[in-house]
Amino acid sequence: MIVKIEARSHQAPKVQECLTRYGCNIKTRLGLHETSPEYCAEDGLVILELTGKKEENEQLKKELESLEGVTVQYLEI
């Protein structure tokens, strides 16, 4: 699952709450955003490797998508 967050400073706590609620379904989590000494991006990506029941992962997706500025896509390789 790929999660795009457009307003990190505002939405990150809400996203974190969702991820914590479904923590047992998250095997791997990687957060990415552009940063340098002069700049810190307001948008970012969270890449999740999910385990657990499909229904629970769908519920996580719905909860994340209910947050303004958060977009979710599944990625299968």
mmCIF file of the N, C-alpha and C atoms, coordinates in Angstrom:
data_MODEL
# 
_entry.id   MODEL 
# 
loop_
_atom_site.group_PDB 
_atom_site.id 
_atom_site.type_symbol 
_atom_site.label_atom_id 
_atom_site.label_alt_id 
_atom_site.label_comp_id 
_atom_site.label_asym_id 
_atom_site.label_entity_id 
_atom_site.label_seq_id 
_atom_site.pdbx_PDB_ins_code 
_atom_site.Cartn_x 
_atom_site.Cartn_y 
_atom_site.Cartn_z 
_atom_site.occupancy 
_atom_site.B_iso_or_equiv 
_atom_site.pdbx_formal_charge 
_atom_site.auth_seq_id 
_atom_site.auth_comp_id 
_atom_site.auth_asym_id 
_atom_site.auth_atom_id 
_atom_site.pdbx_PDB_model_num 
ATOM 1   N N  . MET A 1 1  ? 0.853   -1.167  0.000  1.00 0.00 ? 1  MET A N  1 
ATOM 2   C CA . MET A 1 1  ? 0.000   0.000   0.000  1.00 0.00 ? 1  MET A CA 1 
ATOM 3   C C  . MET A 1 1  ? 0.899   1.231   0.000  1.00 0.00 ? 1  MET A C  1 
ATOM 4   N N  . ILE A 1 2  ? 0.553   2.184   -0.848 1.00 0.00 ? 2  ILE A N  1 
ATOM 5   C CA . ILE A 1 2  ? 1.253   3.467   -0.901 1.00 0.00 ? 2  ILE A CA 1 
ATOM 6   C C  . ILE A 1 2  ? 0.289   4.541   -0.403 1.00 0.00 ? 2  ILE A C  1 
ATOM 7   N N  . VAL A 1 3  ? 0.745   5.340   0.541  1.00 0.00 ? 3  VAL A N  1 
ATOM 8   C CA . VAL A 1 3  ? -0.075  6.414   1.110  1.00 0.00 ? 3  VAL A CA 1 
ATOM 9   C C  . VAL A 1 3  ? 0.603   7.736   0.794  1.00 0.00 ? 3  VAL A C  1 
ATOM 10  N N  . LYS A 1 4  ? -0.092  8.610   0.069  1.00 0.00 ? 4  LYS A N  1 
ATOM 11  C CA . LYS A 1 4  ? 0.427   9.947   -0.230 1.00 0.00 ? 4  LYS A CA 1 
ATOM 12  C C  . LYS A 1 4  ? -0.244  10.930  0.724  1.00 0.00 ? 4  LYS A C  1 
ATOM 13  N N  . ILE A 1 5  ? 0.572   11.725  1.385  1.00 0.00 ? 5  ILE A N  1 
ATOM 14  C CA . ILE A 1 5  ? 0.066   12.709  2.339  1.00 0.00 ? 5  ILE A CA 1 
ATOM 15  C C  . ILE A 1 5  ? 0.462   14.085  1.819  1.00 0.00 ? 5  ILE A C  1 
ATOM 16  N N  . GLU A 1 6  ? -0.537  14.931  1.553  1.00 0.00 ? 6  GLU A N  1 
ATOM 17  C CA . GLU A 1 6  ? -0.262  16.248  0.965  1.00 0.00 ? 6  GLU A CA 1 
ATOM 18  C C  . GLU A 1 6  ? 0.087   17.314  1.991  1.00 0.00 ? 6  GLU A C  1 
ATOM 19  N N  . ALA A 1 7  ? -0.422  17.236  3.186  1.00 0.00 ? 7  ALA A N  1 
ATOM 20  C CA . ALA A 1 7  ? -0.138  18.243  4.213  1.00 0.00 ? 7  ALA A CA 1 
ATOM 21  C C  . ALA A 1 7  ? 0.405   17.533  5.451  1.00 0.00 ? 7  ALA A C  1 
ATOM 22  N N  . ARG A 1 8  ? 1.674   17.095  5.355  1.00 0.00 ? 8  ARG A N  1 
ATOM 23  C CA . ARG A 1 8  ? 2.251   16.268  6.412  1.00 0.00 ? 8  ARG A CA 1 
ATOM 24  C C  . ARG A 1 8  ? 2.150   16.885  7.793  1.00 0.00 ? 8  ARG A C  1 
ATOM 25  N N  . SER A 1 9  ? 2.491   18.159  7.926  1.00 0.00 ? 9  SER A N  1 
ATOM 26  C CA . SER A 1 9  ? 2.509   18.777  9.251  1.00 0.00 ? 9  SER A CA 1 
ATOM 27  C C  . SER A 1 9  ? 1.120   18.787  9.888  1.00 0.00 ? 9  SER A C  1 
ATOM 28  N N  . HIS A 1 10 ? 0.088   18.817  9.066  1.00 0.00 ? 10 HIS A N  1 
ATOM 29  C CA . HIS A 1 10 ? -1.280  18.833  9.572  1.00 0.00 ? 10 HIS A CA 1 
ATOM 30  C C  . HIS A 1 10 ? -1.871  17.435  9.714  1.00 0.00 ? 10 HIS A C  1 
ATOM 31  N N  . GLN A 1 11 ? -1.626  16.570  8.748  1.00 0.00 ? 11 GLN A N  1 
ATOM 32  C CA . GLN A 1 11 ? -2.274  15.259  8.707  1.00 0.00 ? 11 GLN A CA 1 
ATOM 33  C C  . GLN A 1 11 ? -1.468  14.134  9.339  1.00 0.00 ? 11 GLN A C  1 
ATOM 34  N N  . ALA A 1 12 ? -0.174  14.301  9.526  1.00 0.00 ? 12 ALA A N  1 
ATOM 35  C CA . ALA A 1 12 ? 0.666   13.212  10.040 1.00 0.00 ? 12 ALA A CA 1 
ATOM 36  C C  . ALA A 1 12 ? 0.151   12.618  11.352 1.00 0.00 ? 12 ALA A C  1 
ATOM 37  N N  . PRO A 1 13 ? -0.286  13.417  12.324 1.00 0.00 ? 13 PRO A N  1 
ATOM 38  C CA . PRO A 1 13 ? -0.799  12.805  13.559 1.00 0.00 ? 13 PRO A CA 1 
ATOM 39  C C  . PRO A 1 13 ? -2.029  11.922  13.323 1.00 0.00 ? 13 PRO A C  1 
ATOM 40  N N  . LYS A 1 14 ? -2.918  12.336  12.430 1.00 0.00 ? 14 LYS A N  1 
ATOM 41  C CA . LYS A 1 14 ? -4.112  11.548  12.134 1.00 0.00 ? 14 LYS A CA 1 
ATOM 42  C C  . LYS A 1 14 ? -3.755  10.262  11.388 1.00 0.00 ? 14 LYS A C  1 
ATOM 43  N N  . VAL A 1 15 ? -2.811  10.362  10.452 1.00 0.00 ? 15 VAL A N  1 
ATOM 44  C CA . VAL A 1 15 ? -2.347  9.178   9.733  1.00 0.00 ? 15 VAL A CA 1 
ATOM 45  C C  . VAL A 1 15 ? -1.698  8.222   10.729 1.00 0.00 ? 15 VAL A C  1 
ATOM 46  N N  . GLN A 1 16 ? -0.883  8.760   11.620 1.00 0.00 ? 16 GLN A N  1 
ATOM 47  C CA . GLN A 1 16 ? -0.205  7.933   12.624 1.00 0.00 ? 16 GLN A CA 1 
ATOM 48  C C  . GLN A 1 16 ? -1.214  7.181   13.496 1.00 0.00 ? 16 GLN A C  1 
ATOM 49  N N  . GLU A 1 17 ? -2.293  7.833   13.873 1.00 0.00 ? 17 GLU A N  1 
ATOM 50  C CA . GLU A 1 17 ? -3.339  7.170   14.665 1.00 0.00 ? 17 GLU A CA 1 
ATOM 51  C C  . GLU A 1 17 ? -3.899  5.960   13.921 1.00 0.00 ? 17 GLU A C  1 
ATOM 52  N N  . CYS A 1 18 ? -4.197  6.125   12.645 1.00 0.00 ? 18 CYS A N  1 
ATOM 53  C CA . CYS A 1 18 ? -4.710  5.007   11.831 1.00 0.00 ? 18 CYS A CA 1 
ATOM 54  C C  . CYS A 1 18 ? -3.692  3.887   11.755 1.00 0.00 ? 18 CYS A C  1 
ATOM 55  N N  . LEU A 1 19 ? -2.445  4.228   11.485 1.00 0.00 ? 19 LEU A N  1 
ATOM 56  C CA . LEU A 1 19 ? -1.418  3.208   11.341 1.00 0.00 ? 19 LEU A CA 1 
ATOM 57  C C  . LEU A 1 19 ? -1.200  2.464   12.659 1.00 0.00 ? 19 LEU A C  1 
ATOM 58  N N  . THR A 1 20 ? -1.289  3.160   13.753 1.00 0.00 ? 20 THR A N  1 
ATOM 59  C CA . THR A 1 20 ? -1.140  2.521   15.059 1.00 0.00 ? 20 THR A CA 1 
ATOM 60  C C  . THR A 1 20 ? -2.283  1.550   15.320 1.00 0.00 ? 20 THR A C  1 
ATOM 61  N N  . ARG A 1 21 ? -3.501  1.945   14.960 1.00 0.00 ? 21 ARG A N  1 
ATOM 62  C CA . ARG A 1 21 ? -4.672  1.079   15.150 1.00 0.00 ? 21 ARG A CA 1 
ATOM 63  C C  . ARG A 1 21 ? -4.521  -0.239  14.391 1.00 0.00 ? 21 ARG A C  1 
ATOM 64  N N  . TYR A 1 22 ? -3.890  -0.189  13.229 1.00 0.00 ? 22 TYR A N  1 
ATOM 65  C CA . TYR A 1 22 ? -3.731  -1.367  12.376 1.00 0.00 ? 22 TYR A CA 1 
ATOM 66  C C  . TYR A 1 22 ? -2.283  -1.874  12.392 1.00 0.00 ? 22 TYR A C  1 
ATOM 67  N N  . GLY A 1 23 ? -1.568  -1.561  13.441 1.00 0.00 ? 23 GLY A N  1 
ATOM 68  C CA . GLY A 1 23 ? -0.142  -1.899  13.533 1.00 0.00 ? 23 GLY A CA 1 
ATOM 69  C C  . GLY A 1 23 ? 0.172   -3.374  13.367 1.00 0.00 ? 23 GLY A C  1 
ATOM 70  N N  . CYS A 1 24 ? -0.724  -4.244  13.804 1.00 0.00 ? 24 CYS A N  1 
ATOM 71  C CA . CYS A 1 24 ? -0.480  -5.688  13.673 1.00 0.00 ? 24 CYS A CA 1 
ATOM 72  C C  . CYS A 1 24 ? -0.612  -6.155  12.224 1.00 0.00 ? 24 CYS A C  1 
ATOM 73  N N  . ASN A 1 25 ? -1.138  -5.312  11.351 1.00 0.00 ? 25 ASN A N  1 
ATOM 74  C CA . ASN A 1 25 ? -1.271  -5.644  9.927  1.00 0.00 ? 25 ASN A CA 1 
ATOM 75  C C  . ASN A 1 25 ? -0.123  -5.063  9.100  1.00 0.00 ? 25 ASN A C  1 
ATOM 76  N N  . ILE A 1 26 ? 0.774   -4.321  9.735  1.00 0.00 ? 26 ILE A N  1 
ATOM 77  C CA . ILE A 1 26 ? 1.862   -3.658  9.018  1.00 0.00 ? 26 ILE A CA 1 
ATOM 78  C C  . ILE A 1 26 ? 3.174   -4.357  9.330  1.00 0.00 ? 26 ILE A C  1 
ATOM 79  N N  . LYS A 1 27 ? 3.707   -5.035  8.320  1.00 0.00 ? 27 LYS A N  1 
ATOM 80  C CA . LYS A 1 27 ? 4.972   -5.754  8.484  1.00 0.00 ? 27 LYS A CA 1 
ATOM 81  C C  . LYS A 1 27 ? 6.153   -4.798  8.325  1.00 0.00 ? 27 LYS A C  1 
ATOM 82  N N  . THR A 1 28 ? 6.073   -3.925  7.310  1.00 0.00 ? 28 THR A N  1 
ATOM 83  C CA . THR A 1 28 ? 7.142   -2.971  7.032  1.00 0.00 ? 28 THR A CA 1 
ATOM 84  C C  . THR A 1 28 ? 6.521   -1.617  6.728  1.00 0.00 ? 28 THR A C  1 
ATOM 85  N N  . ARG A 1 29 ? 7.187   -0.565  7.199  1.00 0.00 ? 29 ARG A N  1 
ATOM 86  C CA . ARG A 1 29 ? 6.700   0.801   6.968  1.00 0.00 ? 29 ARG A CA 1 
ATOM 87  C C  . ARG A 1 29 ? 7.896   1.686   6.630  1.00 0.00 ? 29 ARG A C  1 
ATOM 88  N N  . LEU A 1 30 ? 7.772   2.431   5.526  1.00 0.00 ? 30 LEU A N  1 
ATOM 89  C CA . LEU A 1 30 ? 8.839   3.323   5.092  1.00 0.00 ? 30 LEU A CA 1 
ATOM 90  C C  . LEU A 1 30 ? 8.236   4.678   4.755  1.00 0.00 ? 30 LEU A C  1 
ATOM 91  N N  . GLY A 1 31 ? 8.708   5.731   5.396  1.00 0.00 ? 31 GLY A N  1 
ATOM 92  C CA . GLY A 1 31 ? 8.226   7.080   5.125  1.00 0.00 ? 31 GLY A CA 1 
ATOM 93  C C  . GLY A 1 31 ? 9.248   7.868   4.331  1.00 0.00 ? 31 GLY A C  1 
ATOM 94  N N  . LEU A 1 32 ? 8.782   8.580   3.308  1.00 0.00 ? 32 LEU A N  1 
ATOM 95  C CA . LEU A 1 32 ? 9.669   9.350   2.436  1.00 0.00 ? 32 LEU A CA 1 
ATOM 96  C C  . LEU A 1 32 ? 9.138   10.769  2.255  1.00 0.00 ? 32 LEU A C  1 
ATOM 97  N N  . HIS A 1 33 ? 10.023  11.733  2.371  1.00 0.00 ? 33 HIS A N  1 
ATOM 98  C CA . HIS A 1 33 ? 9.704   13.102  1.981  1.00 0.00 ? 33 HIS A CA 1 
ATOM 99  C C  . HIS A 1 33 ? 11.015  13.827  1.691  1.00 0.00 ? 33 HIS A C  1 
ATOM 100 N N  . GLU A 1 34 ? 10.919  14.842  0.853  1.00 0.00 ? 34 GLU A N  1 
ATOM 101 C CA . GLU A 1 34 ? 12.109  15.590  0.471  1.00 0.00 ? 34 GLU A CA 1 
ATOM 102 C C  . GLU A 1 34 ? 12.507  16.523  1.610  1.00 0.00 ? 34 GLU A C  1 
ATOM 103 N N  . THR A 1 35 ? 13.797  16.513  1.913  1.00 0.00 ? 35 THR A N  1 
ATOM 104 C CA . THR A 1 35 ? 14.281  17.388  2.975  1.00 0.00 ? 35 THR A CA 1 
ATOM 105 C C  . THR A 1 35 ? 15.725  17.792  2.714  1.00 0.00 ? 35 THR A C  1 
ATOM 106 N N  . SER A 1 36 ? 16.079  18.960  3.176  1.00 0.00 ? 36 SER A N  1 
ATOM 107 C CA . SER A 1 36 ? 17.449  19.468  3.107  1.00 0.00 ? 36 SER A CA 1 
ATOM 108 C C  . SER A 1 36 ? 17.579  20.503  4.226  1.00 0.00 ? 36 SER A C  1 
ATOM 109 N N  . PRO A 1 37 ? 18.766  21.051  4.439  1.00 0.00 ? 37 PRO A N  1 
ATOM 110 C CA . PRO A 1 37 ? 18.901  22.083  5.480  1.00 0.00 ? 37 PRO A CA 1 
ATOM 111 C C  . PRO A 1 37 ? 18.017  23.315  5.240  1.00 0.00 ? 37 PRO A C  1 
ATOM 112 N N  . GLU A 1 38 ? 17.673  23.559  3.963  1.00 0.00 ? 38 GLU A N  1 
ATOM 113 C CA . GLU A 1 38 ? 16.879  24.747  3.632  1.00 0.00 ? 38 GLU A CA 1 
ATOM 114 C C  . GLU A 1 38 ? 15.400  24.457  3.385  1.00 0.00 ? 38 GLU A C  1 
ATOM 115 N N  . TYR A 1 39 ? 15.035  23.165  3.282  1.00 0.00 ? 39 TYR A N  1 
ATOM 116 C CA . TYR A 1 39 ? 13.680  22.852  2.816  1.00 0.00 ? 39 TYR A CA 1 
ATOM 117 C C  . TYR A 1 39 ? 13.188  21.534  3.416  1.00 0.00 ? 39 TYR A C  1 
ATOM 118 N N  . CYS A 1 40 ? 11.924  21.523  3.782  1.00 0.00 ? 40 CYS A N  1 
ATOM 119 C CA . CYS A 1 40 ? 11.285  20.280  4.230  1.00 0.00 ? 40 CYS A CA 1 
ATOM 120 C C  . CYS A 1 40 ? 9.903   20.225  3.573  1.00 0.00 ? 40 CYS A C  1 
ATOM 121 N N  . ALA A 1 41 ? 9.713   19.236  2.707  1.00 0.00 ? 41 ALA A N  1 
ATOM 122 C CA . ALA A 1 41 ? 8.488   19.140  1.916  1.00 0.00 ? 41 ALA A CA 1 
ATOM 123 C C  . ALA A 1 41 ? 7.263   18.889  2.793  1.00 0.00 ? 41 ALA A C  1 
ATOM 124 N N  . GLU A 1 42 ? 6.146   19.434  2.387  1.00 0.00 ? 42 GLU A N  1 
ATOM 125 C CA . GLU A 1 42 ? 4.870   19.225  3.070  1.00 0.00 ? 42 GLU A CA 1 
ATOM 126 C C  . GLU A 1 42 ? 4.163   17.972  2.587  1.00 0.00 ? 42 GLU A C  1 
ATOM 127 N N  . ASP A 1 43 ? 4.595   17.429  1.461  1.00 0.00 ? 43 ASP A N  1 
ATOM 128 C CA . ASP A 1 43 ? 3.986   16.189  0.983  1.00 0.00 ? 43 ASP A CA 1 
ATOM 129 C C  . ASP A 1 43 ? 4.984   15.053  1.163  1.00 0.00 ? 43 ASP A C  1 
ATOM 130 N N  . GLY A 1 44 ? 4.452   13.857  1.290  1.00 0.00 ? 44 GLY A N  1 
ATOM 131 C CA . GLY A 1 44 ? 5.318   12.706  1.491  1.00 0.00 ? 44 GLY A CA 1 
ATOM 132 C C  . GLY A 1 44 ? 4.600   11.413  1.153  1.00 0.00 ? 44 GLY A C  1 
ATOM 133 N N  . LEU A 1 45 ? 5.346   10.343  1.152  1.00 0.00 ? 45 LEU A N  1 
ATOM 134 C CA . LEU A 1 45 ? 4.809   9.014   0.881  1.00 0.00 ? 45 LEU A CA 1 
ATOM 135 C C  . LEU A 1 45 ? 5.115   8.096   2.056  1.00 0.00 ? 45 LEU A C  1 
ATOM 136 N N  . VAL A 1 46 ? 4.179   7.195   2.330  1.00 0.00 ? 46 VAL A N  1 
ATOM 137 C CA . VAL A 1 46 ? 4.407   6.116   3.271  1.00 0.00 ? 46 VAL A CA 1 
ATOM 138 C C  . VAL A 1 46 ? 4.155   4.823   2.503  1.00 0.00 ? 46 VAL A C  1 
ATOM 139 N N  . ILE A 1 47 ? 5.139   3.949   2.503  1.00 0.00 ? 47 ILE A N  1 
ATOM 140 C CA . ILE A 1 47 ? 5.022   2.660   1.830  1.00 0.00 ? 47 ILE A CA 1 
ATOM 141 C C  . ILE A 1 47 ? 4.822   1.604   2.913  1.00 0.00 ? 47 ILE A C  1 
ATOM 142 N N  . LEU A 1 48 ? 3.751   0.834   2.778  1.00 0.00 ? 48 LEU A N  1 
ATOM 143 C CA . LEU A 1 48 ? 3.413   -0.181  3.774  1.00 0.00 ? 48 LEU A CA 1 
ATOM 144 C C  . LEU A 1 48 ? 3.422   -1.565  3.143  1.00 0.00 ? 48 LEU A C  1 
ATOM 145 N N  . GLU A 1 49 ? 4.065   -2.506  3.804  1.00 0.00 ? 49 GLU A N  1 
ATOM 146 C CA . GLU A 1 49 ? 3.954   -3.913  3.454  1.00 0.00 ? 49 GLU A CA 1 
ATOM 147 C C  . GLU A 1 49 ? 2.947   -4.498  4.441  1.00 0.00 ? 49 GLU A C  1 
ATOM 148 N N  . LEU A 1 50 ? 1.799   -4.922  3.923  1.00 0.00 ? 50 LEU A N  1 
ATOM 149 C CA . LEU A 1 50 ? 0.700   -5.353  4.785  1.00 0.00 ? 50 LEU A CA 1 
ATOM 150 C C  . LEU A 1 50 ? 0.644   -6.869  4.933  1.00 0.00 ? 50 LEU A C  1 
ATOM 151 N N  . THR A 1 51 ? 0.170   -7.290  6.082  1.00 0.00 ? 51 THR A N  1 
ATOM 152 C CA . THR A 1 51 ? -0.146  -8.687  6.353  1.00 0.00 ? 51 THR A CA 1 
ATOM 153 C C  . THR A 1 51 ? -1.561  -8.705  6.913  1.00 0.00 ? 51 THR A C  1 
ATOM 154 N N  . GLY A 1 52 ? -2.018  -9.834  7.347  1.00 0.00 ? 52 GLY A N  1 
ATOM 155 C CA . GLY A 1 52 ? -3.325  -9.894  7.996  1.00 0.00 ? 52 GLY A CA 1 
ATOM 156 C C  . GLY A 1 52 ? -4.461  -10.075 7.017  1.00 0.00 ? 52 GLY A C  1 
ATOM 157 N N  . LYS A 1 53 ? -5.660  -9.889  7.554  1.00 0.00 ? 53 LYS A N  1 
ATOM 158 C CA . LYS A 1 53 ? -6.877  -10.111 6.779  1.00 0.00 ? 53 LYS A CA 1 
ATOM 159 C C  . LYS A 1 53 ? -7.130  -8.990  5.779  1.00 0.00 ? 53 LYS A C  1 
ATOM 160 N N  . LYS A 1 54 ? -7.581  -9.395  4.596  1.00 0.00 ? 54 LYS A N  1 
ATOM 161 C CA . LYS A 1 54 ? -7.878  -8.428  3.535  1.00 0.00 ? 54 LYS A CA 1 
ATOM 162 C C  . LYS A 1 54 ? -8.924  -7.409  3.990  1.00 0.00 ? 54 LYS A C  1 
ATOM 163 N N  . GLU A 1 55 ? -9.918  -7.856  4.736  1.00 0.00 ? 55 GLU A N  1 
ATOM 164 C CA . GLU A 1 55 ? -10.981 -6.956  5.206  1.00 0.00 ? 55 GLU A CA 1 
ATOM 165 C C  . GLU A 1 55 ? -10.425 -5.860  6.112  1.00 0.00 ? 55 GLU A C  1 
ATOM 166 N N  . GLU A 1 56 ? -9.487  -6.224  6.979  1.00 0.00 ? 56 GLU A N  1 
ATOM 167 C CA . GLU A 1 56 ? -8.880  -5.231  7.869  1.00 0.00 ? 56 GLU A CA 1 
ATOM 168 C C  . GLU A 1 56 ? -8.036  -4.232  7.081  1.00 0.00 ? 56 GLU A C  1 
ATOM 169 N N  . ASN A 1 57 ? -7.322  -4.724  6.080  1.00 0.00 ? 57 ASN A N  1 
ATOM 170 C CA . ASN A 1 57 ? -6.517  -3.827  5.248  1.00 0.00 ? 57 ASN A CA 1 
ATOM 171 C C  . ASN A 1 57 ? -7.398  -2.882  4.440  1.00 0.00 ? 57 ASN A C  1 
ATOM 172 N N  . GLU A 1 58 ? -8.542  -3.368  3.997  1.00 0.00 ? 58 GLU A N  1 
ATOM 173 C CA . GLU A 1 58 ? -9.510  -2.507  3.299  1.00 0.00 ? 58 GLU A CA 1 
ATOM 174 C C  . GLU A 1 58 ? -10.048 -1.426  4.236  1.00 0.00 ? 58 GLU A C  1 
ATOM 175 N N  . GLN A 1 59 ? -10.271 -1.777  5.488  1.00 0.00 ? 59 GLN A N  1 
ATOM 176 C CA . GLN A 1 59 ? -10.759 -0.809  6.467  1.00 0.00 ? 59 GLN A CA 1 
ATOM 177 C C  . GLN A 1 59 ? -9.693  0.262   6.736  1.00 0.00 ? 59 GLN A C  1 
ATOM 178 N N  . LEU A 1 60 ? -8.435  -0.154  6.831  1.00 0.00 ? 60 LEU A N  1 
ATOM 179 C CA . LEU A 1 60 ? -7.341  0.805   6.980  1.00 0.00 ? 60 LEU A CA 1 
ATOM 180 C C  . LEU A 1 60 ? -7.340  1.769   5.802  1.00 0.00 ? 60 LEU A C  1 
ATOM 181 N N  . LYS A 1 61 ? -7.462  1.242   4.595  1.00 0.00 ? 61 LYS A N  1 
ATOM 182 C CA . LYS A 1 61 ? -7.491  2.076   3.386  1.00 0.00 ? 61 LYS A CA 1 
ATOM 183 C C  . LYS A 1 61 ? -8.625  3.090   3.458  1.00 0.00 ? 61 LYS A C  1 
ATOM 184 N N  . LYS A 1 62 ? -9.818  2.643   3.836  1.00 0.00 ? 62 LYS A N  1 
ATOM 185 C CA . LYS A 1 62 ? -10.970 3.541   3.931  1.00 0.00 ? 62 LYS A CA 1 
ATOM 186 C C  . LYS A 1 62 ? -10.733 4.646   4.960  1.00 0.00 ? 62 LYS A C  1 
ATOM 187 N N  . GLU A 1 63 ? -10.179 4.276   6.115  1.00 0.00 ? 63 GLU A N  1 
ATOM 188 C CA . GLU A 1 63 ? -9.929  5.275   7.158  1.00 0.00 ? 63 GLU A CA 1 
ATOM 189 C C  . GLU A 1 63 ? -8.893  6.304   6.705  1.00 0.00 ? 63 GLU A C  1 
ATOM 190 N N  . LEU A 1 64 ? -7.848  5.835   6.052  1.00 0.00 ? 64 LEU A N  1 
ATOM 191 C CA . LEU A 1 64 ? -6.832  6.773   5.563  1.00 0.00 ? 64 LEU A CA 1 
ATOM 192 C C  . LEU A 1 64 ? -7.411  7.689   4.492  1.00 0.00 ? 64 LEU A C  1 
ATOM 193 N N  . GLU A 1 65 ? -8.197  7.129   3.573  1.00 0.00 ? 65 GLU A N  1 
ATOM 194 C CA . GLU A 1 65 ? -8.783  7.936   2.495  1.00 0.00 ? 65 GLU A CA 1 
ATOM 195 C C  . GLU A 1 65 ? -9.803  8.949   3.010  1.00 0.00 ? 65 GLU A C  1 
ATOM 196 N N  . SER A 1 66 ? -10.324 8.736   4.192  1.00 0.00 ? 66 SER A N  1 
ATOM 197 C CA . SER A 1 66 ? -11.290 9.685   4.743  1.00 0.00 ? 66 SER A CA 1 
ATOM 198 C C  . SER A 1 66 ? -10.609 10.970  5.222  1.00 0.00 ? 66 SER A C  1 
ATOM 199 N N  . LEU A 1 67 ? -9.287  10.947  5.319  1.00 0.00 ? 67 LEU A N  1 
ATOM 200 C CA . LEU A 1 67 ? -8.539  12.127  5.755  1.00 0.00 ? 67 LEU A CA 1 
ATOM 201 C C  . LEU A 1 67 ? -8.261  13.038  4.560  1.00 0.00 ? 67 LEU A C  1 
ATOM 202 N N  . GLU A 1 68 ? -8.498  14.313  4.738  1.00 0.00 ? 68 GLU A N  1 
ATOM 203 C CA . GLU A 1 68 ? -8.274  15.282  3.665  1.00 0.00 ? 68 GLU A CA 1 
ATOM 204 C C  . GLU A 1 68 ? -6.801  15.307  3.261  1.00 0.00 ? 68 GLU A C  1 
ATOM 205 N N  . GLY A 1 69 ? -6.548  15.255  1.958  1.00 0.00 ? 69 GLY A N  1 
ATOM 206 C CA . GLY A 1 69 ? -5.194  15.323  1.446  1.00 0.00 ? 69 GLY A CA 1 
ATOM 207 C C  . GLY A 1 69 ? -4.430  14.009  1.492  1.00 0.00 ? 69 GLY A C  1 
ATOM 208 N N  . VAL A 1 70 ? -5.134  12.915  1.807  1.00 0.00 ? 70 VAL A N  1 
ATOM 209 C CA . VAL A 1 70 ? -4.492  11.594  1.855  1.00 0.00 ? 70 VAL A CA 1 
ATOM 210 C C  . VAL A 1 70 ? -5.062  10.730  0.736  1.00 0.00 ? 70 VAL A C  1 
ATOM 211 N N  . THR A 1 71 ? -4.175  10.156  -0.068 1.00 0.00 ? 71 THR A N  1 
ATOM 212 C CA . THR A 1 71 ? -4.529  9.289   -1.175 1.00 0.00 ? 71 THR A CA 1 
ATOM 213 C C  . THR A 1 71 ? -3.875  7.935   -0.943 1.00 0.00 ? 71 THR A C  1 
ATOM 214 N N  . VAL A 1 72 ? -4.613  6.857   -1.246 1.00 0.00 ? 72 VAL A N  1 
ATOM 215 C CA . VAL A 1 72 ? -4.097  5.500   -1.004 1.00 0.00 ? 72 VAL A CA 1 
ATOM 216 C C  . VAL A 1 72 ? -4.241  4.664   -2.269 1.00 0.00 ? 72 VAL A C  1 
ATOM 217 N N  . GLN A 1 73 ? -3.192  3.905   -2.580 1.00 0.00 ? 73 GLN A N  1 
ATOM 218 C CA . GLN A 1 73 ? -3.225  2.963   -3.701 1.00 0.00 ? 73 GLN A CA 1 
ATOM 219 C C  . GLN A 1 73 ? -2.580  1.667   -3.260 1.00 0.00 ? 73 GLN A C  1 
ATOM 220 N N  . TYR A 1 74 ? -3.119  0.568   -3.754 1.00 0.00 ? 74 TYR A N  1 
ATOM 221 C CA . TYR A 1 74 ? -2.465  -0.732  -3.552 1.00 0.00 ? 74 TYR A CA 1 
ATOM 222 C C  . TYR A 1 74 ? -1.425  -0.924  -4.638 1.00 0.00 ? 74 TYR A C  1 
ATOM 223 N N  . LEU A 1 75 ? -0.355  -1.604  -4.282 1.00 0.00 ? 75 LEU A N  1 
ATOM 224 C CA . LEU A 1 75 ? 0.695   -1.935  -5.229 1.00 0.00 ? 75 LEU A CA 1 
ATOM 225 C C  . LEU A 1 75 ? 1.059   -3.392  -5.005 1.00 0.00 ? 75 LEU A C  1 
ATOM 226 N N  . GLU A 1 76 ? 0.966   -4.183  -6.063 1.00 0.00 ? 76 GLU A N  1 
ATOM 227 C CA . GLU A 1 76 ? 1.366   -5.589  -5.976 1.00 0.00 ? 76 GLU A CA 1 
ATOM 228 C C  . GLU A 1 76 ? 2.487   -5.841  -6.953 1.00 0.00 ? 76 GLU A C  1 
ATOM 229 N N  . ILE A 1 77 ? 3.500   -6.529  -6.479 1.00 0.00 ? 77 ILE A N  1 
ATOM 230 C CA . ILE A 1 77 ? 4.655   -6.844  -7.324 1.00 0.00 ? 77 ILE A CA 1 
ATOM 231 C C  . ILE A 1 77 ? 4.786   -8.352  -7.394 1.00 0.00 ? 77 ILE A C  1 
# 
